[in-house]
């Protein structure tokens, strides 16, 4: 009976937590809309922050022009391609840097050097090298995500408790067992963190990436609308970029729950 009572108590606690979370989300949204409204009527800010009715109208205008869905498709393609390349290349490089000291000594200084340079700094060089279009945009996002994720995963591997590895060797574990049964599970949370940071880097680099002569895309459209001072359309695209970011974060959270269910969290 005590076990059932404890389960009921835990279920009730979870339900209360879900309700509390939803209430706080509603409060947060209400505050955001209030701030937005105040900005939309402010003497200085009203031209830059039109309220929701004008932003919704901007969606209709972009659909009528036949560019909205094309821009979303183009940007998502660049982000997914650039991020995927960054992830696939950063994972082995991070393990090599953590495993072999010479590789770390050669690569780490250059990775830290390049990742501190703003993407806009070398975007023109990529256009000169690869021409205009999606290719330089994808390469720029790849560079940004690779630099961020490789260092994050590398630091995660370096922070693995050496005692666990030594204990496994004493018990007769092979290098293969150590790698797959100790290092890989221990580094998964850091890989998830690297994915979060990589997605953030991909989205924040998108504006610079699509300034490389892209014919469509959210970043390109924001720049184009800024030239014609269409603040309602600009704000709509900025909000759209934030929504895409939130969706990607939720997908990452779902993957994290699946892969790190064993990890205790606050």
C-alpha positions, 0 to 999 in steps of 0.5 A: 500500500505504501508503494502505491501511495508513493507512486500516487504522490510522485504522479501528483507531483509531476502533474503539479510541475507540468501545470506550474510550467505551463502557467509560467510559460503563459506569464512569460508570453504575456510579459513578452507581448506587453513589452512588444506592445509598449515598444510598438507605441513608443515614440522612438521604437514604434517604427522598428517594432510594429505590433503583431497585427502588422507582422501577421500582415507581413506574412501575407505579403511575403506569401503573395510575393512567393518568397516566404516558403522559398526562403524557409526552405533555402535557409533550412537546407543551408543550416542542415547541410552546414550543421551536418558537415560540422558534426560529422567532421568535429566528432572524429577530430575531437576524439583524435585531439583528446587521444593523441597529444600531437594532433591536439598540439597542432589543431587546437590553437588554430581552431581557437584562432579561427572560431574567434573570428566573426563569420562576416570576416571571411565570408567574402573570401569564400565568395571569391573562392566558391562563387555565389549561391548556397555553396559558400553559405553551407561552407561558412555554417560548416566552419562555424559549427565545426569550430564550436562542436570540436572544442566542446566535445574535446573538452568533454572527453578530457574531463572524463574521470581517468580513475574509471579508465585505470580501474577498467584496465586493472580489471582487464578491459581492452581498449575497445571495451574502454572506448565503447563502454566508458568513454562513449557513454560518458561523452554523450552529454557533452556531444548533446551540449555540442549539438546545442551550441552547434545549432546556435552557431549555425543559426547565428551564422545564417545572416552572414552566410546568406550575405554571400550572394544567396538568391533566397533565405531568411538572412538574405530577405532580412537584409533585403527588407532592411534596404527598403525599410520594411520593418514589419517584414524584417521583424516577421523573419526575425521571429521566424528564425527564433521559432525555428531555433526553438523547434531545433532546441525541442528536438535536441531535448527529445534526443537528450532524454532518449540518450541520457535517461540514466543521468541524474538532473536537478 
